[in-house]
Amino acid sequence: MTMTATVRIRVEGTGATQEDIRQLRLWLEADPELREVTERIGREPRPVDNAMGVWDDLLLHLAQRATGAVMVLLLRSVYNHLRNRPRRDLRVTVEMAGNLRVTVEGDRTYSRGELAEKARLAAEAIDPGAGPGSAPGPGSGPRSGPGSGPAE
């Protein structure tokens, strides 16, 4: 039986809309590297703070245990999506396992090392025994296509 982990992804920021969530979902679904580790991407409604109405969060159901490598793929894909949007005032928060919360801001430039460090910290939060070998090293940088591209 395959172990499944659920990752909640929240899009926030001034002027964020449901269309921003829909665009991120399409981006993540088109990422071939994420398709290999994601069973499905769903949605879950949540109330919006200080506003009337309901927003959707994205839920990724990972087919395998979320390691640093998977988190690097996910964070890099989210970051590249934000960098390719006309409005960069959005931020995306990835939550998992009740003790992990990583935020990527669209109006900030992250180096490959910074994204890898965020992923390493995430892997440690998910699995404290993961160790430094669970996240890819500097040679595993972004490639062209959805979910990849230069992380400056």
C-alpha positions in Angstrom: 0.0 0.0 0.0 1.4 3.4 -1.0 1.7 6.0 1.7 -0.1 9.2 0.7 0.8 12.7 2.1 -1.5 15.7 1.6 0.0 19.1 0.9 -2.3 22.2 1.2 -1.4 25.2 -1.0 -2.9 28.6 -0.3 -2.7 31.6 -2.6 -2.8 35.0 -0.8 -1.9 38.6 -1.4 -3.5 41.9 -2.2 -6.1 41.4 -4.9 -5.7 37.6 -5.0 -8.6 35.9 -6.8 -9.9 32.4 -7.4 -8.5 32.8 -10.9 -5.0 32.9 -9.4 -5.7 29.6 -7.7 -7.1 28.1 -10.9 -4.0 29.3 -12.8 -1.6 27.8 -10.2 -3.5 24.5 -10.4 -3.2 24.4 -14.2 0.5 25.2 -13.9 1.1 22.4 -11.3 -0.9 19.9 -13.3 1.2 20.7 -16.4 4.5 20.2 -14.6 5.8 16.7 -15.7 8.0 16.3 -12.7 5.2 16.8 -10.3 2.9 14.6 -12.2 5.2 11.7 -11.4 4.7 12.2 -7.6 1.2 13.5 -7.4 -1.8 11.2 -7.3 -4.2 14.1 -7.8 -4.8 17.8 -7.2 -8.0 18.7 -5.5 -9.6 21.7 -3.9 -10.9 22.4 -0.5 -13.0 25.4 0.4 -12.0 27.6 3.4 -13.5 30.8 4.8 -11.6 34.0 4.0 -10.3 36.0 6.9 -11.9 39.5 7.3 -14.1 39.0 4.2 -17.3 37.4 3.2 -17.1 34.3 1.1 -15.1 31.2 0.6 -11.8 30.5 -1.2 -10.4 27.3 -2.4 -7.0 25.8 -1.2 -5.3 23.4 -3.5 -4.7 19.9 -2.1 -1.9 17.8 -3.6 -2.1 14.1 -2.7 1.4 12.8 -3.1 1.9 9.2 -4.2 5.0 8.8 -2.1 6.5 10.2 1.1 7.3 13.9 0.6 11.0 14.1 0.7 13.3 17.1 0.2 13.5 16.3 -3.5 9.7 16.5 -3.9 9.6 19.7 -1.9 12.3 21.2 -4.2 10.1 20.3 -7.2 7.0 21.8 -5.7 8.6 25.0 -4.4 10.5 25.6 -7.6 7.3 25.1 -9.6 5.3 27.4 -7.4 8.1 30.0 -7.6 8.4 29.8 -11.4 4.6 30.1 -11.7 4.6 33.3 -9.6 7.5 34.7 -11.6 5.6 34.2 -14.8 2.4 36.0 -13.6 1.8 39.6 -14.6 1.1 40.5 -10.9 3.9 39.5 -8.6 2.3 40.7 -5.4 1.0 37.2 -4.6 2.4 34.7 -2.1 1.9 31.0 -2.0 2.0 29.0 1.3 2.6 25.3 1.3 1.4 23.5 4.4 2.0 19.8 5.3 2.0 17.5 8.2 0.7 20.1 10.7 4.2 21.2 11.4 5.3 22.6 8.1 4.6 25.9 6.5 6.7 27.4 3.7 5.9 30.6 1.9 7.1 31.7 -1.5 6.6 35.4 -2.4 6.2 36.4 -6.0 7.8 39.8 -5.7 11.0 38.3 -4.2 13.9 36.7 -6.1 15.1 33.4 -4.7 18.4 31.7 -5.6 18.5 28.0 -6.2 20.2 27.7 -2.9 17.5 29.5 -1.1 14.8 27.3 -2.6 16.9 24.2 -1.8 17.3 25.4 1.8 13.5 26.0 2.2 13.0 22.5 0.8 15.6 21.0 3.2 13.9 22.7 6.2 10.6 21.3 4.9 12.0 17.8 4.6 13.3 18.0 8.2 9.9 19.1 9.4 8.2 16.3 7.6 10.7 13.6 8.5 13.2 14.7 11.3 15.5 11.8 10.3 15.6 12.8 6.7 19.2 14.1 6.9 21.0 16.3 4.4 20.9 13.8 1.5 17.1 14.0 1.1 17.2 17.3 -0.9 18.9 17.6 -4.3 22.2 19.4 -4.5 23.3 22.4 -6.6 23.5 20.3 -9.8 19.8 19.7 -9.7 18.8 23.1 -10.9 15.7 24.1 -12.8 15.1 23.1 -16.4 12.9 24.7 -19.1 9.1 24.1 -19.2 6.2 24.5 -16.8 7.4 24.3 -13.2 11.0 25.0 -14.1 13.1 27.7 -15.5 15.7 29.9 -14.0 15.5 30.5 -10.3 17.5 33.6 -10.1 
